[in-house]
Amino acid sequence: MIRTISRAGANFSITVRLDPAVRRSIGAIPAGEWTPITYTRAIPDPETGELISAAEVAEVVHTLGAGGKNPITARLIVRRVPELNNKKITDAHTAQGELFTVYRYHGVFTDNPMPMIC
């Protein structure tokens, strides 16, 4: 699909599964590369229903199909939001306090040259 889009002269932007290769690319993003986003209006989180008012984004070069016949290298733009699903937090964790922030990640694989944040 990506090759067909590219041959037609268009740019692609496709959401990606958080497979091991994508997780490795996300893990390679240095801590200082994340750019905060503050939403002017909070939006409901689709999984928890809680309002999201802040997130962070970063990008990294990623190759889909690395090691295969036809790998495609482009930008992986990642949005991360703190995990707020209280069902995933144990009583011990709550009593102890948060040791580190746990994030949920949403990735888009794209060859669009536009800036990550406009």
C-alpha positions as a Markdown table, in Angstrom:
| # | Residue | x | y | z |
|---|---|---|---|---|
| 1 | Met | 0.0 | 0.0 | 0.0 |
| 2 | Ile | 2.8 | 2.5 | 0.9 |
| 3 | Arg | 4.6 | 1.8 | -2.3 |
| 4 | Thr | 1.4 | 2.4 | -4.3 |
| 5 | Ile | 0.8 | 5.7 | -2.5 |
| 6 | Ser | 4.4 | 6.8 | -3.2 |
| 7 | Arg | 4.3 | 5.8 | -6.9 |
| 8 | Ala | 1.2 | 7.9 | -7.3 |
| 9 | Gly | 3.2 | 10.9 | -6.0 |
| 10 | Ala | 1.4 | 11.3 | -2.7 |
| 11 | Asn | 2.7 | 11.2 | 0.9 |
| 12 | Phe | 1.6 | 8.5 | 3.3 |
| 13 | Ser | 0.7 | 8.7 | 7.0 |
| 14 | Ile | -0.2 | 5.4 | 8.5 |
| 15 | Thr | -0.8 | 4.4 | 12.1 |
| 16 | Val | 1.5 | 1.6 | 13.3 |
| 17 | Arg | 1.1 | -1.3 | 15.6 |
| 18 | Leu | 3.4 | -1.2 | 18.6 |
| 19 | Asp | 5.3 | -4.3 | 17.5 |
| 20 | Pro | 8.8 | -5.0 | 18.9 |
| 21 | Ala | 10.6 | -3.1 | 16.1 |
| 22 | Val | 8.4 | 0.0 | 16.7 |
| 23 | Arg | 8.9 | -0.3 | 20.5 |
| 24 | Arg | 12.7 | -0.4 | 19.9 |
| 25 | Ser | 12.6 | 2.7 | 17.8 |
| 26 | Ile | 10.4 | 4.5 | 20.5 |
| 27 | Gly | 12.8 | 3.3 | 23.2 |
| 28 | Ala | 15.7 | 4.9 | 21.3 |
| 29 | Ile | 14.2 | 8.4 | 21.5 |
| 30 | Pro | 16.3 | 10.4 | 24.0 |
| 31 | Ala | 14.4 | 11.8 | 27.0 |
| 32 | Gly | 15.1 | 15.4 | 26.0 |
| 33 | Glu | 13.6 | 14.9 | 22.5 |
| 34 | Trp | 10.0 | 14.8 | 23.7 |
| 35 | Thr | 8.1 | 18.0 | 23.1 |
| 36 | Pro | 5.2 | 18.8 | 25.4 |
| 37 | Ile | 1.7 | 19.5 | 23.9 |
| 38 | Thr | -0.9 | 21.3 | 26.0 |
| 39 | Tyr | -4.4 | 21.0 | 24.5 |
| 40 | Thr | -6.5 | 24.1 | 24.6 |
| 41 | Arg | -9.5 | 21.9 | 25.3 |
| 42 | Ala | -9.2 | 18.6 | 27.2 |
| 43 | Ile | -10.4 | 15.6 | 25.3 |
| 44 | Pro | -11.7 | 12.3 | 26.7 |
| 45 | Asp | -9.3 | 9.4 | 26.6 |
| 46 | Pro | -10.9 | 6.7 | 24.5 |
| 47 | Glu | -9.8 | 3.9 | 26.9 |
| 48 | Thr | -10.3 | 5.4 | 30.3 |
| 49 | Gly | -12.8 | 8.2 | 29.7 |
| 50 | Glu | -10.6 | 10.6 | 31.7 |
| 51 | Leu | -9.8 | 13.9 | 30.2 |
| 52 | Ile | -6.4 | 14.3 | 28.6 |
| 53 | Ser | -5.0 | 17.8 | 28.8 |
| 54 | Ala | -1.3 | 17.1 | 28.0 |
| 55 | Ala | 0.8 | 14.8 | 25.9 |
| 56 | Glu | 4.3 | 14.7 | 24.4 |
| 57 | Val | 5.5 | 14.0 | 20.9 |
| 58 | Ala | 8.8 | 13.1 | 19.3 |
| 59 | Glu | 10.0 | 11.6 | 16.1 |
| 60 | Val | 12.6 | 9.1 | 15.0 |
| 61 | Val | 13.7 | 7.5 | 11.7 |
| 62 | His | 12.2 | 4.0 | 11.5 |
| 63 | Thr | 12.4 | 1.3 | 8.9 |
| 64 | Leu | 9.3 | -0.9 | 8.2 |
| 65 | Gly | 10.3 | -4.4 | 7.0 |
| 66 | Ala | 13.9 | -4.1 | 8.1 |
| 67 | Gly | 15.7 | -7.3 | 7.1 |
| 68 | Gly | 13.2 | -8.0 | 4.3 |
| 69 | Lys | 13.3 | -7.6 | 0.6 |
| 70 | Asn | 11.7 | -4.1 | 0.4 |
| 71 | Pro | 12.3 | -2.1 | 3.6 |
| 72 | Ile | 10.8 | 1.4 | 3.8 |
| 73 | Thr | 12.5 | 4.1 | 5.9 |
| 74 | Ala | 10.5 | 7.2 | 6.9 |
| 75 | Arg | 9.6 | 9.2 | 10.0 |
| 76 | Leu | 7.9 | 7.6 | 13.0 |
| 77 | Ile | 6.1 | 10.3 | 14.8 |
| 78 | Val | 5.0 | 9.2 | 18.3 |
| 79 | Arg | 2.6 | 10.7 | 20.7 |
| 80 | Arg | 2.7 | 9.6 | 24.3 |
| 81 | Val | 0.3 | 10.2 | 27.1 |
| 82 | Pro | 0.6 | 9.2 | 30.8 |
| 83 | Glu | -1.2 | 5.9 | 31.6 |
| 84 | Leu | -4.2 | 6.9 | 33.7 |
| 85 | Asn | -6.0 | 3.7 | 33.8 |
| 86 | Asn | -6.5 | 3.1 | 37.5 |
| 87 | Lys | -7.4 | -0.5 | 36.9 |
| 88 | Lys | -3.8 | -1.1 | 36.0 |
| 89 | Ile | -2.5 | 0.5 | 39.2 |
| 90 | Thr | -2.3 | -1.8 | 42.2 |
| 91 | Asp | -3.1 | -0.7 | 45.8 |
| 92 | Ala | 0.5 | -1.1 | 46.7 |
| 93 | His | 1.6 | 1.2 | 43.8 |
| 94 | Thr | -1.0 | 3.8 | 44.9 |
| 95 | Ala | 0.1 | 3.6 | 48.5 |
| 96 | Gln | 3.7 | 3.9 | 47.6 |
| 97 | Gly | 3.4 | 6.6 | 45.0 |
| 98 | Glu | 4.5 | 6.7 | 41.5 |
| 99 | Leu | 8.2 | 5.6 | 40.9 |
| 100 | Phe | 8.2 | 6.6 | 37.3 |
| 101 | Thr | 5.6 | 7.6 | 34.7 |
| 102 | Val | 4.1 | 4.9 | 32.5 |
| 103 | Tyr | 3.1 | 6.0 | 29.1 |
| 104 | Arg | 0.8 | 4.8 | 26.3 |
| 105 | Tyr | 2.2 | 5.4 | 22.8 |
| 106 | His | 0.5 | 6.1 | 19.5 |
| 107 | Gly | 2.7 | 6.0 | 16.4 |
| 108 | Val | 2.3 | 7.3 | 12.8 |
| 109 | Phe | 4.7 | 6.2 | 10.1 |
| 110 | Thr | 4.9 | 9.0 | 7.5 |
| 111 | Asp | 7.0 | 10.5 | 4.7 |
| 112 | Asn | 5.1 | 13.8 | 5.0 |
| 113 | Pro | 7.8 | 16.5 | 5.2 |
| 114 | Met | 5.6 | 18.9 | 7.3 |
| 115 | Pro | 6.8 | 19.8 | 10.8 |
| 116 | Met | 5.8 | 17.5 | 13.6 |
| 117 | Ile | 4.1 | 20.3 | 15.4 |
| 118 | Cys | 2.5 | 23.2 | 13.5 |
